[in-house]
Amino acid sequence: MSPRPELAAASDPLGDAVDEVAGFLLHLYDGLPLWSVPIYLIALVFILSSLVSLLVLISRAGIARVRARRIAPKSRTESGEDEFLWVFMVPALNEEVTIADAVGRLREVEVTHRRILVINDGSEDRTGEILDELRSPELTVLTRTPPNARQGKSEALNDAWRYLHGTVLAEGPYAGWEPRRVIVTIVDADGRLDREAWRVAPYFRRRRLGGIQAQVRIYNRRSFLTVCQDLEFAVFGSIFQLGRMKWGTANMGGNGQFNRLAALDSVAVTDAEGRLGPWKAGRLTEDQDIGLRLIRAGWLGAQSTSVTIDQQGLNSLRALYRQRTRWAQGAWQVLDLIPMSLGNRTLRLTPRVDQLWYLLTPLVQAWVGLSVVLSVIFLATGTVRPAWTGLVLVLFYLFSAAPGIAGVLFARGGRGVRDFVVDILLAHLYLFYSWLIYPVVYRALLRQLLRRRSWAKTSREAISAPGGDPAEAPAAGA
């Protein structure tokens, strides 16, 4: 005897769940003001596209991670680092707290040929005095004074680039050294570069490689904000950078970027004062700008999985907002590179589309954020009353939280149940942090529309004395 139709239907929970979700989706925009529906539809397209992009990059990053382990040099000799001249450029403006530590650690980096160029960009504290005490044949301090000082990081780096060509490569032991065998490494004044930085050397055997970015870590990660900043850099480097390795479109970061001098030379431009230099004046994120222009010029960009650079995180939410507003405004600035990137015939179609998506990041964030704000307003005013059910709430949570959770799990790569539980907890903290700093995209847009280019320098925290956390032990004067 066959079961009655109504009993068969009642015994199909999966079908009921599908019908429930389908009904919710079909009536998702019911009751919304007609003018708002296009906003939500476009936001949905952006969200789905972001999810697809994330899944693609995670899969590619996994492959790149395995390949990097396979080709990693087993020793410094095997790396071939002695074939290159390593020039470390350190922009410094009022860096009395960290400059000795940064320079001391650069002296410990295990490379054969080294020059350290510190650009004292009009400091008014003890930065100059401290640098005087650190004098050595490897170290050169370039002192910028008003009115040329404090014009921006780009201008300071361009000064060092001109000195490198005009003095370091023109006279002395490195006279005539080929630019393709000179590796320019940017280290912020709070940076602690891995002493085994030689591990990136094998990548520069590829003649088209223009630059490789070290993995950024936060060394004072003890508070909610600094732990989340560390996760932020880990996710970006492990997924968004590493996932683009095979395409050669991994971009450069401001701290810990290794650039071939020949590549920098190829994108040099003249500023309003007639001075030549690779970094464009006025760019708030000069690293992002030059990385994109290097790729446009046919050079490849890479991400290191074995070399790290540690820097200070910010424990002040106000300071963090100020810093991230500057970064976000820099992302708005480089929207003008979209035509150049789309027309880049050195890349295939897929990486060009990916670069377009990458450049559209601030626009996508602003649009999706607008849809969230509208949703809150409509729910608070009773304009819409969605039929929330337990299943729909669960799916909504998974849809909104899963990308962030997946990113943190992949970046941390923990093993075992304990690591998994810790990573899940950290992922939720990271999601909260992401929404906490989300408003900077609008603040940056407003500054860009008002043509404000001023920026506030990030203050440093005092460095702990030796003997504590190994990550904190300074190497000043080494």
Helices and strands as residue ranges (DSSP letters): H 5-10, H 13-26, G 34-36, H 37-71, H 76-79, G 81-83, E 85-92, H 99-108, E 113-121, H 127-133, E 139-144, H 153-163, I 164-168, G 172-174, G 179-181, E 182-186, E 192-193, G 197-205, E 209-218, H 224-235, I 236-241, G 242-244, E 257-260, H 261-266, E 269-270, E 276-277, H 286-296, E 300-311, H 317-333, G 334-337, H 338-342, H 349-359, H 361-381, H 390-412, H 416-436, H 440-449, G 470-472
